[in-house]
Amino acid sequence: MHKQAPHRRPGPWIAALLLLLPLSAVWAQLPPDQLSGRFRQATVAVGSIIDYELSYRHAPAQEVIFPDSTADFAPFEFVGKTYVPTRTRQGRSLDRTVYHLRTFALDSVQRLRLFVTVLQGRDTLLLPVPAASVRLARTAPLSVGNEPPVLRQNTRLVPIAPRFNYPYWLAGLALLGLLGLGLVLGFGQRLRRRYHRYKLRKNHAYFLAQYARHVERFTLSRSLTNMERAITLWKNYLSGLENNTINSLTTREVVAHYQNDADVNMALRIADKVIYGNQLTDEEAETDLAFVLLRNFAERRYDLFTTRPTD
């Protein structure tokens, strides 16, 4: 039997020459089932990206799985990869992937060793990739003798964009909320009372103005419609002032509601006699008295509701 001579790994200069050759030339020089991994640079700086090329030439029917981002690249970190589709020539297939890595380790020489998975039916085979090494580039200045290296100073101010201070704003909003709550609890009832009286004052002034307008129109035209509008306005005003429903009551019910008040009784009976009895005479004193009594009664009720305490 003839023993096959052991294959020797090519020297560094031969490997560098292979990188410069086109892919077809590399194919011709790779021995069967060769698995190789190498860094494309001899040195790397801390935090810089370096490319690691992994290639495997194998039989076309062989199923091969290269490492992905979940593989152990220590002491390097995975950044990305560039995949080259499988190419088959002369009965051999070539898979190649370039991994983009970076390192933050401070070892002067750093090594990387990966594994390629080969599927053989129901079994899997892990093929170790020959270790590749890279040297860490020195970035700190060399010291001369026992003197420490001279450091370069940079005291130039760099402008920084202002940031929105969320904690202070949230604290300020919380403080304003507490202050507002304190004002509501301490002065809320007083403020509500003042606002209620303000509305009553505005409504009363509007009632007096409209009531005087209806009375004036009745005096000029002696129209029963204007007198009826004045009485309706008076009832609606008292309904809103006292929060009742006297605007839907009859004259007898309104008088009973106000405990047979003499002014209300006289004024409404005069109005009913004029409106429903059609007994409008030339004597204006009686109708004028009815208007005056109703207005005076409305003012007394307004004074009563504005002087008593409100909830």
Residue pairs with C-beta under 8 A, 6 or more apart in sequence:
7 31
9 130
10 18
15 38
18 25
18 26
18 29
19 40
21 29
23 87
23 94
24 89
26 94
27 57
27 87
27 89
27 90
27 92
27 94
30 55
30 57
30 94
31 57
32 57
32 92
33 56
33 57
33 58
33 59
34 55
34 56
34 57
35 55
35 56
35 116
35 127
35 129
35 130
36 54
36 55
36 56
36 129
36 130
37 52
37 53
37 54
37 55
37 112
37 113
37 114
37 129
37 130
37 132
38 52
38 53
38 132
39 50
39 51
39 52
39 53
39 112
39 132
39 133
39 134
40 50
40 51
40 52
40 53
40 98
41 50
41 51
41 134
42 134
42 135
43 134
43 135
43 136
43 137
44 50
44 102
44 103
44 110
44 134
44 135
44 136
44 137
45 136
45 137
45 139
46 103
46 104
46 106
46 136
46 139
47 102
47 103
47 104
48 102
49 79
49 100
49 101
49 102
50 76
50 100
50 101
50 102
50 103
50 134
51 98
51 99
51 100
51 101
52 76
52 98
52 99
52 101
52 112
52 132
53 96
53 97
53 98
53 99
54 66
54 67
54 96
54 97
54 98
54 99
54 114
54 116
54 129
55 94
55 95
55 96
55 97
56 64
56 66
56 94
56 95
56 96
56 116
56 127
57 92
57 93
57 94
57 95
58 64
58 92
58 93
58 95
58 118
59 91
59 92
59 93
60 88
60 91
60 92
60 93
62 93
62 118
63 118
63 119
64 95
64 116
64 117
64 118
64 119
65 116
65 117
65 118
65 119
66 95
66 97
66 116
67 73
67 99
67 114
67 115
67 116
68 81
69 78
69 81
71 78
71 114
71 115
73 99
73 101
73 112
73 114
75 103
75 105
75 107
75 110
75 112
76 101
76 102
76 103
76 110
76 112
77 101
77 102
77 103
77 104
78 99
78 100
78 101
79 100
79 101
79 102
80 99
80 100
81 97
81 98
81 99
81 100
82 97
82 98
82 100
83 97
84 95
84 96
84 97
84 98
86 93
86 94
86 95
87 93
87 94
88 94
101 112
103 110
103 136
105 136
106 136
107 136
108 135
108 136
109 133
109 134
109 135
109 136
110 133
110 134
110 135
110 136
111 131
111 132
111 133
112 131
112 132
112 133
112 134
113 128
113 129
113 130
113 131
113 132
114 128
114 129
115 126
115 127
115 128
115 129
116 126
116 127
116 129
117 124
117 125
117 126
117 127
118 124
118 125
118 126
118 127
119 125
140 149
141 149
141 150
142 149
143 149
192 310
193 309
193 310
196 310
197 306
197 310
200 241
200 302
200 305
200 306
201 306
203 237
203 240
203 241
204 237
204 241
204 298
204 299
204 302
207 233
207 237
207 298
208 295
210 233
211 230
211 233
211 234
211 237
211 291
211 295
211 298
214 226
214 227
214 229
214 230
214 233
215 226
215 230
215 291
217 223
217 226
218 226
218 227
218 230
218 287
218 291
219 284
219 288
222 280
224 274
224 275
224 278
224 280
227 271
227 274
227 275
227 287
228 275
230 291
230 294
231 268
231 271
231 275
231 294
232 247
234 294
234 295
234 298
235 246
235 247
235 254
236 247
237 298
238 244
238 246
238 247
238 298
238 301
239 245
239 246
239 247
241 298
241 301
241 302
241 305
242 301
242 305
244 257
246 253
246 254
246 257
249 257
251 268
251 269
251 271
251 272
254 264
254 268
255 261
255 264
255 265
255 268
258 264
258 297
261 297
263 293
263 294
263 296
263 297
264 293
264 294
264 297
266 289
266 290
266 293
267 289
267 290
267 291
267 293
267 294
267 297
268 290
268 294
270 286
270 287
270 289
270 290
271 290
273 279
274 280
274 287
280 287
